[in-house]
Amino acid sequence: VLSENGLAVALSAENLGERAMPFGCGLHPYFPRTSGSRLTAQVSGFWETDAEVLPTRHVGVPTAFDLNQSLAMQEVVIDNVFTGFGGMAEIASPEQGAILTLSADPVFAQLVLYVPDQVTQVAEMAAGIPPYFCAEPVSNITDAFNQTGETGMITLAPGERFSGEIRFNAREGRES
């Protein structure tokens, strides 16, 4: 729903089958990556990944990727899942004079951050795609179906329904 106050995206699913169904979902929005773009979000954990970007080990948030302190999107290359997402993120775009607040229902307790490397960015720019990053509220970690422990994977019983909402609100501003 688009309103004067912003955009609200509702996600829902219902298990119409006769057996339990493993389930996970999220929203994968792209944001402009400028020299001043910064992302701040409350997170408590981080999944290290292998060469195929599959989770290998859950650790504390590394200093180099500490979203709790505001992270410059121009200074990182990352494709990892943060856990303990508090449901609120702020994206500052000083060049645009705007701050975007992303708020997500508690069912989206993970946040994937994707910032492409220079090679990918150059190739995409050659194809007309401007620089971007993705901050993705999700219900579960990457490859949750094949992982153990606290993965966020949901199992919907027959007839059970999942729903959650993610909201985007913009305001004028130069700093986060």
ZATORRO-256820 format. One record per residue: residue in one letter; x negated, y negated, z of N, C-alpha, C, O in turn. Coordinates in steps of 0.05 Angstrom, whole numbers, padded with zeros to 5 digits, always signed. Atoms other than C-alpha are relative to their C-alpha. Layout:
N
aXYZXYZXYZXYZ/...
END
This chain:
176
v-00017+00023+00000+00000+00000+00000-00018-00025+00000-00035-00028+00017/l+00014+00025+00002-00028-00067-00021+00017-00022+00011+00041-00025+00004/s-00016+00021-00013-00006-00126+00022-00018-00025+00001-00041-00025-00007/e+00015+00025-00005-00027-00197+00039-00024+00005+00018-00045-00007+00014/n+00021-00005-00020-00069-00168+00095-00022+00019-00010-00043+00021+00003/g+00020-00018+00009-00106-00116+00054+00012+00024-00014+00034+00023-00025/l-00008-00025+00013-00101-00045+00028+00001+00022+00021-00017+00025+00037/a-00003-00023-00017-00076+00016+00066+00003+00025-00018+00021+00025-00035/v-00001-00024+00015-00088+00085+00037+00007+00023+00018-00007+00029+00037/a-00009-00023-00016-00049+00144+00066-00007+00026-00015-00002+00028-00039/l+00006-00027+00012-00074+00215+00054+00016+00020+00016+00017+00019+00040/s-00015-00021-00013-00032+00275+00069-00001+00026-00016-00006+00026-00040/a-00001-00026+00013-00028+00349+00055+00017+00018+00018+00019+00014+00042/e-00016-00020-00015+00018+00406+00075-00006+00027-00011-00008+00031-00035/n+00005-00028+00007+00004+00480+00075+00026+00013-00007+00042+00018+00011/l-00025-00012+00009+00060+00509+00033-00003+00031-00003+00016+00044-00010/g+00005-00028+00003+00029+00578+00034+00009+00016+00024+00021+00005+00043/e-00009-00018-00022+00042+00638+00079-00023+00007+00019-00019+00021+00039/r+00023-00005-00017-00029+00640+00108-00013-00026+00009-00008-00047-00004/a+00015+00024-00008-00073+00591+00146-00018-00009-00023-00028+00007-00038/m+00015+00011+00022-00110+00545+00099-00022-00019+00012-00016-00038+00025/p+00021+00019-00008-00179+00513+00112+00004-00025-00016+00011-00024-00040/f-00006+00025+00014-00174+00440+00095-00019-00022+00010-00027-00023+00033/g+00015+00024-00006-00214+00376+00094+00005-00021-00021+00010-00014-00044/c-00004+00021+00020-00207+00309+00060-00013-00026+00009-00022-00029+00032/g+00010+00026-00006-00231+00238+00057+00004-00018-00024+00016-00010-00044/l-00002+00021+00021-00233+00175+00016-00028-00008-00007-00045-00012+00010/h+00027+00005+00009-00293+00158-00026-00002-00027-00015-00007-00027-00039/p+00000+00026+00014-00292+00083-00041-00029-00010-00006-00048-00004+00008/y+00025+00012+00008-00348+00047-00077+00001-00030+00007+00022-00043+00005/f+00002+00028-00007-00372-00022-00055-00024-00012-00015-00044+00001-00019/p+00023+00013+00013-00417-00073-00090-00024-00001+00018-00022-00008+00042/r+00025+00001-00015-00489-00067-00068-00016-00024-00010-00027-00024-00032/t+00015+00024+00007-00522-00135-00068-00024-00002+00019-00027+00014+00037/s+00025+00003-00017-00587-00160-00037+00007-00004+00029-00009+00002+00047/g-00007+00005-00028-00549-00180+00026+00021+00019+00012+00029+00015+00035/s-00021-00018-00010-00499-00123+00033-00010+00015+00025-00032+00026+00025/r+00007-00014-00025-00499-00094+00104+00024+00016+00009+00047+00007+00005/l-00021-00017-00011-00459-00038+00136-00005+00004+00030-00027+00011+00038/t+00002-00005-00029-00445-00033+00210+00023+00018+00007+00046+00014-00001/a-00021-00019-00009-00406+00025+00241-00010+00014+00025-00033+00019+00030/q+00006-00016-00024-00402+00061+00307-00002+00029-00007+00017+00041-00016/v+00004-00028+00005-00432+00130+00298-00018+00011+00022-00033-00004+00035/s+00017-00012-00021-00466+00179+00346-00018+00022-00009-00036+00030+00006/g+00017-00022+00009-00497+00234+00304-00004-00001-00030+00007-00018-00044/f+00010+00001+00028-00528+00250+00237-00007+00028-00009-00020+00043+00005/w+00007-00026+00011-00533+00311+00193-00024-00003-00020-00022-00017-00040/e+00021-00002+00019-00601+00322+00161+00008+00019-00022+00025+00036-00018/t-00008-00016+00023-00596+00354+00092-00024+00012-00014-00047+00004-00010/d+00021-00012+00017-00635+00398+00045-00001-00013-00027+00013-00033-00031/a+00003+00011+00027-00654+00385-00028+00026-00001-00015+00029-00016-00034/e-00026-00001+00014-00583+00402-00049+00021-00017+00015+00045-00015+00009/v-00016+00018-00016-00554+00351+00001+00020+00016+00017+00043+00007+00022/l-00016-00016-00018-00525+00407+00045-00010-00003+00028-00035-00004+00032/p+00008+00004-00027-00526+00397+00120-00017+00023+00010-00012+00047+00005/t+00018-00020-00011-00583+00433+00156-00002-00001+00030-00004+00019+00044/r+00004+00003-00029-00588+00404+00226+00014-00026+00009+00011-00047-00003/h-00014+00023-00012-00546+00357+00270-00019-00012+00020-00029+00001+00038/v+00019+00014-00018-00589+00305+00305+00012-00027+00008+00034-00035-00001/g-00008+00028-00006-00583+00236+00336-00004-00018-00024-00018-00010-00043/v+00003+00018+00023-00578+00177+00289-00028-00010-00002-00038-00023+00017/p+00027+00010+00003-00647+00162+00261-00001-00030-00001+00017-00043-00011/t+00003+00029+00000-00672+00091+00272+00002-00012-00028+00014-00033-00032/a+00000+00010+00027-00681+00082+00197+00028-00002-00012+00032-00016-00032/f-00027+00000+00010-00607+00095+00186+00021-00008+00021+00044+00001+00020/d-00017+00007-00023-00577+00064+00249+00022-00019-00008+00018-00044-00008/l-00023+00016+00008-00509+00039+00227+00011-00017+00024+00024-00037+00021/n-00009+00015-00024-00495+00017+00299-00013-00028+00002-00002-00046+00014/q+00015+00025-00001-00546-00039+00289+00003-00016-00026-00010-00037-00028/s-00003+00013+00026-00525-00060+00218-00023+00009-00018-00046+00005-00011/l+00020-00011+00018-00561-00030+00159+00002-00014-00027+00024-00015-00039/a+00001+00013+00026-00583-00067+00096+00002+00022-00022-00015+00040-00023/m-00004-00020+00021-00557-00027+00036-00021+00000-00021-00025+00020-00035/q+00021+00002+00020-00613-00052-00008-00025+00014+00008-00043+00019-00008/e+00024-00010-00011-00665-00021+00037+00000+00031+00005-00020+00041+00015/v-00001-00029-00006-00642+00052+00040+00008+00016-00025+00021+00006-00043/v-00011-00020+00019-00631+00113-00003+00009+00022+00018-00006+00033+00035/i-00011-00019-00019-00585+00162+00032+00025+00014-00013+00039+00002-00029/d-00024-00014+00007-00532+00215+00021+00004+00020+00023-00001+00044+00021/n-00002-00015-00024-00516+00240+00091+00027-00005+00015+00040-00025+00009/v-00024+00003-00016-00459+00250+00140-00008-00010+00028-00026+00001+00040/f+00003+00009-00028-00455+00211+00205+00024+00011+00015+00047+00011+00005/t-00021-00011-00017-00414+00242+00261+00007-00020+00022-00008-00040+00027/g-00008+00018-00021-00377+00209+00318+00008-00027-00010+00005-00047+00004/f-00009+00025+00012-00350+00156+00272+00023-00011+00016+00043+00002+00020/g-00020+00013-00017-00310+00108+00315+00024-00010-00014+00042-00022-00002/g-00024+00008+00015-00261+00093+00259-00001-00029-00010+00019-00038-00022/m+00002+00028+00008-00286+00022+00246-00027-00005-00013-00048+00002-00001/a+00025+00008+00013-00338-00003+00197+00004-00028-00011+00026-00036-00018/e-00001+00027+00011-00355-00072+00173-00022-00002-00022-00045+00005-00018/i+00018+00004+00022-00386-00088+00106-00002-00030-00005+00018-00043-00012/a+00005+00028+00004-00417-00157+00100-00011-00004-00028-00030+00010-00036/s+00010+00007+00027-00427-00186+00030-00004-00030-00001+00013-00045-00011/p+00004+00029-00002-00457-00255+00042+00001-00015-00027+00010-00038-00028/e-00001+00013+00026-00465-00270-00032+00028-00005-00010+00033-00024-00025/q-00028+00003+00007-00390-00262-00039+00015-00016+00021+00038-00022+00018/g-00013+00015-00022-00376-00299+00026+00022+00016+00013+00042+00005+00021/a-00021-00017-00010-00336-00239+00050-00010+00021+00019-00032+00031+00017/i+00004-00023-00018-00332-00187+00105+00024+00018-00003+00047+00009+00000/l-00022-00020+00002-00292-00124+00094+00000+00018+00024-00021+00029+00031/t-00003-00019-00022-00267-00085+00153+00015+00025-00010+00036+00023-00021/l-00012-00026+00007-00253-00011+00141+00008+00012+00027-00009+00015+00045/s-00009-00015-00024-00211+00023+00195+00014+00025-00008+00030+00026-00027/a-00010-00027+00006-00194+00096+00195+00012+00013+00024+00003+00009+00047/d-00013-00016-00021-00148+00140+00236-00020+00020+00012-00039+00027-00003/p+00019-00019-00013-00184+00187+00286-00005+00026-00015-00025+00039-00010/v+00005-00025+00015-00175+00247+00239-00024-00002-00019-00035+00018-00027/f+00023+00004+00016-00231+00216+00198-00024-00007+00018-00032-00030+00020/a+00021+00004-00020-00286+00226+00250-00028+00001-00011-00048-00001+00005/q+00026-00001+00013-00343+00231+00200-00001-00023-00020+00019-00032-00030/l+00004+00021+00020-00372+00178+00154-00024+00008-00017-00046+00011-00008/v+00021-00006+00019-00411+00195+00092-00011-00026-00011+00005-00044-00019/l+00012+00024+00013-00460+00142+00068-00016+00009-00023-00035+00026-00020/y+00015-00006+00024-00485+00146-00003-00010-00025-00012+00005-00043-00019/v+00013+00022+00014-00535+00097-00031-00019+00013-00020-00038+00026-00011/p+00016-00014+00019-00566+00121-00096-00029-00010-00001-00035-00033+00007/d+00028+00008+00003-00641+00121-00110-00003-00018-00024+00015-00023-00040/q+00006+00019+00021-00674+00073-00158+00004+00012-00028+00014-00002-00046/v-00003-00013+00026-00676+00123-00216+00029+00002-00008+00037-00005-00030/t-00029-00002+00005-00601+00136-00210+00012-00028-00006+00027-00032-00024/q-00011+00027+00003-00586+00062-00202-00007-00012-00028+00010-00024-00040/v+00009+00011+00025-00627+00042-00264+00016+00013-00023+00025+00000-00041/a-00015-00014+00020-00593+00096-00306+00029-00009-00001+00041-00013-00022/e-00028+00009-00001-00524+00075-00282+00003-00029-00010+00023-00035-00024/m-00002+00027+00010-00538+00002-00295-00003-00001-00030+00010-00018-00043/a+00003-00002+00029-00560+00020-00366+00027+00008-00013+00033+00001-00036/a-00026-00009+00009-00491+00052-00373+00022-00020+00007+00046-00015+00002/g-00019+00021-00006-00458-00012-00348+00012+00002+00028+00032-00012+00034/i-00011-00003-00028-00446+00010-00276-00017-00018+00018-00041-00013+00021/p+00016+00017-00017-00467-00045-00228-00008+00015+00026+00003+00035+00032/p+00009-00013-00025-00505-00028-00163+00023+00003+00020+00040-00015+00023/y-00022-00006-00019-00460+00004-00110-00011+00017+00023-00033+00027+00022/f+00004-00020-00021-00458+00044-00046+00027+00010+00007+00047-00003+00002/c-00025-00011-00009-00404+00088-00017-00001+00004+00030-00020+00015+00041/a-00004-00005-00028-00380+00089+00055+00026+00015+00002+00047+00003-00003/e-00022-00018+00005-00333+00148+00059+00010+00012+00027-00003+00030+00037/p-00011-00013-00023-00289+00164+00119+00011+00027-00008+00027+00030-00027/v-00008-00027+00007-00278+00239+00119+00007+00016+00025-00001+00009+00047/s-00009-00016-00023-00246+00292+00163-00022+00020+00008-00022+00029+00031/n+00019-00021-00005-00304+00341+00158-00027-00006-00013-00029-00023-00031/i+00026+00004+00012-00378+00345+00143-00001+00014-00027+00016+00030-00034/t+00005-00013+00026-00404+00366+00074-00004+00030+00006-00017+00037+00025/d+00002-00029-00001-00398+00441+00064+00010+00012+00027+00000+00032+00036/a-00011-00009-00026-00358+00449+00128+00010+00029+00000+00009+00042+00020/f-00011-00027+00002-00328+00514+00103-00022+00021+00004-00015+00044+00011/n+00022-00019-00002-00397+00547+00104-00018-00006+00024-00039+00007+00027/q+00016+00007-00023-00424+00515+00168+00013+00010+00025+00036+00018+00026/t-00011-00007-00026-00416+00531+00241-00002-00024+00019-00017-00043+00013/g+00001+00022-00020-00406+00487+00302+00021-00021-00006+00042-00015-00018/e-00019+00022+00003-00371+00420+00302-00002-00012-00028-00018-00030-00033/t+00001+00008+00028-00358+00410+00228+00023-00018-00008+00022-00031-00028/g-00023+00016+00006-00291+00375+00231+00020+00015-00019+00041+00004-00025/m-00018-00015+00018-00260+00429+00186+00027+00005+00015+00028+00011+00039/i-00027-00004-00011-00185+00434+00197+00011+00025-00012+00006+00032-00035/t-00015-00022+00011-00143+00496+00190+00029-00006+00004+00039-00009+00026/l-00029+00006-00001-00071+00483+00172+00015+00026+00000+00012+00043-00017/a-00017-00023-00002-00022+00536+00194+00022-00003-00022+00027-00025-00032/p-00022+00002+00020+00035+00553+00145+00020-00021+00010+00030-00020+00033/g-00019+00021-00006+00081+00493+00143-00012-00024+00014+00001-00045+00017/e+00012+00023-00014+00032+00448+00180-00009-00021-00019-00016-00016-00042/r+00006+00023+00017+00018+00379+00154-00023-00016+00012-00026-00019+00036/f+00021+00018-00007-00043+00334+00156+00007-00028-00011+00017-00030-00033/s-00003+00028+00011-00039+00258+00150-00019-00018+00015-00025-00014+00038/g+00017+00021-00011-00084+00199+00162-00001-00024-00018+00006-00022-00042/e+00000+00025+00016-00093+00128+00139-00027-00014+00003-00039-00013+00024/i+00024+00017+00000-00152+00085+00120+00008-00027-00010+00021-00030-00031/r-00008+00027+00007-00145+00010+00117-00025-00017-00006-00046-00014+00006/f+00021+00019+00008-00187-00045+00084+00012-00028+00003+00032-00034-00008/n-00009+00028-00003-00181-00117+00105-00024-00018-00004-00045-00014+00008/a+00021+00018+00006-00223-00174+00079+00005-00027+00013+00028-00035+00017/r-00001+00027-00010-00239-00241+00109-00024-00015-00009-00044-00004-00018/e+00023+00017+00007-00284-00299+00094-00021+00003+00021-00015+00005+00045/g+00022-00002-00020-00352-00294+00126-00026+00004-00014-00027+00014-00036/r+00027-00003+00011-00426-00295+00114-00017+00019+00016-00038+00028+00006/e+00016-00018-00017-00451-00251+00171+00019+00021+00012+00043+00017+00014/s-00016-00020-00015-00428-00187+00206-00005-00003+00029+00007+00012+00045/
END
